[in-house]
Amino acid sequence: MIEALVDQIESRFSELEAQMADPAVIGDRQHYAEVGRGYRELQQAHALAGKWRTLKDDLEGARELLAEDGDDADLRKVVEEAPGRLGELEEEIRLAMVERDPNDAKNVLVEIRAGTGGDEAAMFAGDLYKMLTRYAETLGFSTEALSQSAAEVGGFKEVTFAVKGEGAYSIFKYEGGTHRVQRVPETESQGRIHTSTATVAVLPEAEEVEVKIDQNDLQIDVYRSSGPGGQSVNTTDSAVRVTHRPSGIVVSMQDEKSQLQNRERAMRVLRARLYEREVAEQQAKVAAERKAQVGSGERSEKVRTYNFPQGRVTDHRIKLTSHNLDRVLGGELSEFTEALAAEEKRERLEAAASTA
């Protein structure tokens, strides 16, 4: 069975390589982008298949030589160790070939909201904003602030920003959920540790063609934008509130001076929320049929705890703990992303096997 899968990977990779060199494909921008995406997605599996093929040939050759010439320490070592490594490679190949989340290549909109904990929760929301935007920058993604509601003490009551780049959702989707912080607030005179939370929602950004919005379903209100404490900062009605009547979703934008720009940003967020809602409904149906959750898990769960007194960060979904709190808050999240991605692949592989 693994031999057939390796043959399939090698054959498909050769086809994609040939297409990428085909002038007809190169001349079709959309087709070339699709072929390139498929090529990149298959690279890991192709590299693993090559290792498997080489090791299998080495093992067969070693067995033949041992049968002809008697004993040889190096050949004996290959015969003893190769089967175990072949088994590991087979598992890695299957994981690499698990069907990807169809949204993985998309840009994302990230919404961070202060949860329980008052001023400290707002400060923590600000910390998460810095952590996620720095992580995006280290990976070569660009970020765009869409909406901010600053807290008077610092941080944010809520903040929305976009992360743009190939595969942004495949990385940032694991940040969705409730994040918890345990630390002594600056305003705490007795030195007591407080627990506060902030929620993060990660939405794949939807194109207009993916979400059809009937303009008759929208209620659009305009008003004057305001600063902290309700202070008016604009003398024109540039702030926009868009209400989608069928779903009850409300999006407000006031950061831009232009009503048109605020409306455009509000529509981007509305499309993303409607798209996520549709995807969540589809996943719920599949999960009910399989009697298992598909994907990266419920967003309402507590996903991670940042403990300042002990300098550690724990991801509760995969029971992974890092003792580099400062580095994690500085945007070094790759360790968590890689472990969560591996766990998602394992879950998808199990789900696929159970329905096969």
C-alpha positions in Angstrom: 0.0 0.0 0.0 2.8 2.4 0.9 4.5 1.6 -2.4 1.4 2.6 -4.4 1.3 5.9 -2.4 5.0 6.6 -3.1 4.4 5.9 -6.8 1.4 8.3 -6.8 3.4 11.1 -5.1 6.3 10.8 -7.4 4.1 10.7 -10.5 2.1 13.7 -9.4 5.2 15.7 -8.5 6.7 15.0 -12.0 3.4 16.2 -13.6 3.5 19.4 -11.6 7.1 20.0 -12.4 6.4 19.6 -16.1 3.4 22.0 -15.9 5.4 24.7 -14.1 7.8 24.6 -17.1 5.0 24.6 -19.7 4.7 28.0 -21.5 1.0 27.6 -21.8 0.6 27.3 -18.0 3.1 30.1 -17.3 1.0 32.3 -19.5 -2.2 31.6 -17.5 -1.6 33.5 -14.3 -4.4 31.8 -12.2 -3.5 28.3 -13.5 0.2 28.8 -12.8 -0.6 30.0 -9.2 -2.7 26.9 -8.6 0.0 24.6 -10.0 2.6 26.3 -7.9 0.5 25.9 -4.8 0.1 22.2 -5.5 3.8 21.8 -6.1 4.7 23.5 -2.8 2.2 21.4 -0.9 3.6 18.2 -2.3 7.3 19.0 -1.8 7.5 17.6 1.8 5.7 14.4 0.8 8.0 14.0 -2.3 11.1 14.5 -0.2 10.0 11.9 2.3 9.0 9.5 -0.5 12.5 9.9 -1.9 14.1 9.0 1.5 11.7 6.0 1.8 12.6 4.8 -1.7 16.4 5.1 -1.1 16.3 3.3 2.3 14.1 0.5 0.9 16.6 -0.1 -1.9 19.5 0.0 0.6 17.7 -2.6 2.7 17.1 -4.9 -0.2 20.7 -4.5 -1.4 22.1 -5.2 2.1 20.0 -8.4 2.4 21.2 -9.7 -0.9 24.8 -9.0 -0.1 24.6 -10.7 3.3 23.0 -13.7 1.6 25.9 -13.9 -0.9 28.9 -12.9 1.2 28.1 -13.9 4.7 28.4 -11.5 7.6 29.3 -7.8 7.4 28.9 -5.4 10.4 27.8 -2.4 8.3 25.3 -4.4 6.2 24.0 -6.1 9.4 23.4 -2.7 10.9 21.4 -1.6 7.9 19.2 -4.7 8.0 18.6 -4.2 11.7 17.8 -0.5 11.7 16.2 0.1 8.3 12.8 -1.6 8.9 12.1 0.7 11.9 13.1 3.8 10.0 11.0 2.7 7.0 8.0 2.4 9.4 8.6 6.0 10.7 8.9 7.3 7.1 5.6 5.6 6.1 3.8 7.4 9.0 5.4 10.7 8.0 4.4 10.3 4.4 0.8 9.5 5.3 0.7 12.6 7.6 2.2 14.7 4.8 -0.5 13.5 2.5 -3.4 14.3 4.8 -5.9 16.6 3.1 -5.2 20.2 4.0 -7.7 22.6 5.5 -9.1 24.3 2.3 -8.7 27.7 4.0 -5.0 27.2 4.9 -3.7 29.4 2.0 -5.9 32.3 2.9 -5.1 35.7 4.5 -6.7 36.0 8.0 -8.5 38.6 10.1 -7.6 38.4 13.8 -9.9 39.8 16.5 -8.6 40.1 20.0 -11.0 41.1 22.9 -10.3 41.7 26.5 -12.1 39.2 28.6 -12.4 38.8 32.4 -10.0 40.9 34.5 -10.9 44.5 33.8 -7.9 46.7 33.1 -5.5 43.8 33.4 -7.4 41.9 30.6 -7.1 45.0 28.4 -3.3 45.1 29.0 -3.1 41.4 28.2 -5.0 41.9 25.0 -2.3 44.5 24.0 0.4 41.9 24.8 -1.3 39.3 22.6 -1.6 41.9 19.8 2.2 42.6 20.0 3.0 38.9 20.1 0.9 37.9 17.1 1.9 40.9 14.9 5.6 40.2 15.7 5.2 36.5 14.9 3.6 37.5 11.6 6.5 39.8 10.8 9.2 37.2 11.6 7.4 34.9 9.1 7.5 37.5 6.4 3.7 38.3 6.5 2.4 41.8 6.4 -0.1 43.1 8.9 -2.8 45.7 8.6 -4.6 47.3 11.6 -8.3 47.5 10.8 -10.0 48.6 14.0 -8.8 49.5 17.5 -10.6 50.3 20.7 -7.9 51.4 23.1 -8.2 51.1 26.9 -7.4 54.2 29.0 -4.9 52.2 31.1 -3.1 50.8 28.0 -3.8 47.8 25.8 -7.1 47.3 24.1 -10.7 46.6 24.8 -10.7 45.1 21.3 -8.5 45.2 18.2 -8.9 43.7 14.7 -6.1 43.3 12.2 -5.3 41.4 9.0 -2.4 39.1 8.4 -1.6 38.8 4.7 0.5 36.2 2.9 0.4 32.7 1.4 -0.6 30.3 4.1 -1.4 32.8 6.9 -4.4 30.9 8.0 -2.5 27.6 8.2 -0.4 29.2 10.9 -2.6 31.6 12.8 -5.7 29.4 13.1 -4.1 27.7 16.1 -4.2 31.0 18.0 -8.0 31.1 18.1 -9.5 30.6 21.6 -9.3 31.9 25.1 -5.8 32.9 26.3 -5.2 33.2 30.1 -2.6 35.2 31.9 -1.5 34.8 35.6 0.6 37.7 36.9 0.7 40.5 39.5 -0.9 43.6 37.9 1.1 46.9 38.1 -1.8 48.3 40.1 -1.7 45.5 42.7 -0.1 46.9 45.9 -0.3 43.6 47.9 1.6 41.5 45.3 -1.3 39.1 44.7 -1.4 37.1 41.4 -4.5 37.8 39.3 -5.9 35.7 36.5 -7.2 37.5 33.4 -8.3 36.4 30.0 -8.5 37.6 26.4 -10.2 35.9 23.5 -8.7 35.6 20.0 -10.8 34.8 16.9 -9.0 34.0 13.7 -11.1 34.3 10.6 -10.0 33.2 7.1 -10.5 36.3 4.9 -13.2 35.5 2.3 -13.4 36.9 -1.2 -16.6 38.4 -2.5 -17.2 35.5 -4.8 -17.1 33.1 -1.8 -19.7 34.9 0.3 -22.7 36.4 -1.5 -24.3 39.2 0.6 -27.6 40.6 -0.5 -27.5 44.4 0.0 -31.1 44.3 1.0 -30.1 42.3 4.1 -27.9 45.1 5.4 -28.7 48.0 7.6 -26.0 50.6 7.4 -25.8 53.4 10.0 -23.3 56.3 10.0 -22.3 58.4 13.0 -19.5 60.5 14.3 -16.4 58.6 15.5 -15.3 59.0 19.1 -12.1 58.6 21.0 -11.5 57.3 24.6 -14.2 58.2 27.0 -16.6 59.1 24.2 -14.7 62.2 23.2 -15.6 63.3 19.7 -12.6 63.1 17.3 -14.4 63.8 14.1 -16.8 66.4 13.0 -18.3 64.4 10.1 -20.3 61.2 10.1 -17.5 58.9 9.0 -18.0 56.0 11.4 -20.0 53.1 10.0 -22.0 50.3 11.6 -23.1 47.5 9.3 -25.8 45.1 10.6 -26.5 41.8 8.7 -30.1 41.2 9.5 -30.4 37.5 8.8 -27.4 36.5 11.0 -27.6 39.4 13.5 -23.8 40.1 13.0 -22.9 43.7 13.7 -19.6 45.3 12.5 -18.5 48.8 13.4 -15.6 50.7 12.0 -14.4 54.2 12.8 -10.6 54.3 12.5 -10.5 55.8 9.1 -11.5 59.4 8.3 -13.4 58.4 5.2 -16.9 56.8 5.5 -16.1 54.8 2.3 -13.0 53.3 3.8 -14.7 52.4 7.1 -17.5 50.8 5.1 -15.1 48.8 3.0 -13.3 47.5 6.2 -16.6 46.7 7.8 -17.6 44.6 4.8 -14.3 42.7 4.9 -14.9 41.7 8.5 -18.5 40.9 7.8 -17.6 38.6 4.9 -15.0 36.8 7.1 -17.5 36.3 9.9 -20.2 35.0 7.6 -17.7 32.7 5.9 -16.4 31.3 9.2 -20.0 30.8 10.3 -20.7 28.8 7.1 -17.5 26.7 7.6 -18.3 26.0 11.2 -21.8 24.8 10.3 -20.3 22.4 7.7 -17.7 21.1 10.2 -20.5 20.6 12.8 -22.4 18.4 10.3 -19.3 16.3 9.5 -18.4 16.1 13.2 -21.9 14.8 14.0 -21.6 12.2 11.3 -18.2 11.0 12.5 -19.0 11.6 16.2 -15.7 13.4 16.5 -14.6 17.0 16.2 -12.9 17.8 12.9 -10.3 20.5 12.7 -8.3 22.3 15.3 -10.9 22.2 18.1 -13.5 24.4 19.8 -12.6 28.1 19.9 -14.4 28.5 23.2 -11.8 26.3 25.0 -9.0 27.7 27.1 -6.1 27.2 24.8 -3.1 28.6 26.5 -1.9 30.0 29.9 0.9 32.5 30.3 2.2 32.3 33.9 4.5 35.2 34.7 5.7 34.1 38.3 7.0 30.8 36.9 8.0 32.2 33.5 6.2 29.5 31.5 3.6 29.2 28.8 1.4 26.1 28.6 -0.7 25.1 25.6 -3.5 22.9 27.0 -4.6 21.3 23.7 -1.3 19.5 23.3 0.0 19.7 26.9 3.1 21.5 25.7 5.0 23.8 28.1 7.7 26.4 27.2 9.8 28.1 29.9 10.6 31.0 27.6 7.7 33.3 28.4 9.5 36.5 27.3 10.5 35.0 23.9 7.0 33.6 23.3 5.4 37.0 24.0 8.1 38.4 21.7 6.6 36.4 18.9 8.5 33.1 19.0 5.5 30.8 18.5 6.9 28.3 16.0 7.3 25.6 18.6 3.6 25.7 19.4 2.5 26.1 15.8 4.5 23.1 14.6 3.2 20.8 17.5 -0.4 21.9 16.9 -0.1 21.4 13.1 1.3 17.8 13.7 -1.6 17.1 16.1 -4.2 18.3 13.6 -2.7 16.1 10.9 -2.9 13.1 13.2 -6.5 13.9 14.0 -7.3 14.2 10.3 -5.5 11.0 9.5 -7.5 9.1 12.2 -10.8 10.7 11.0 -10.0 9.7 7.4 -9.1 6.1 8.4 -12.3 5.8 10.5 -14.5 6.7 7.5 -12.5 4.8 4.9 
